[in-house]
Amino acid sequence: MGEAVGMLEVFGLATAFAAADAGCKAGNVRLETFDKNKPANADELPVPLIVMVKFRGSVSDVAAALEAAKARAEQLAGVVTEYEIARPTEDTEKMLKLSGMDKGKPNKIFIEEV
């Protein structure tokens, strides 16, 4: 059986990192690659970039991660929406792997930099 997925869309990359950190500390989850969306009405939004944070793990851990991440994001730039899928279908899994953040050359991070 596949893992549950929790998705949280927030305003801005800094908010996404803070929400991801809070979620990972609240539940035994792992992060998947962030995704981004710059909607047509971006100039009217509090922050013009919407970032999706995706947590994977058990249903209960994903729920705990989403709750903590949402609370943290609301303290910062804000939440657009959230959604949890207990058992994503194979087709949904394919779509979850897509990301607008991984276009271009990948960045290398060396252990000395951490």
Disulfide bonds with the S-S distance in Angstrom:
none
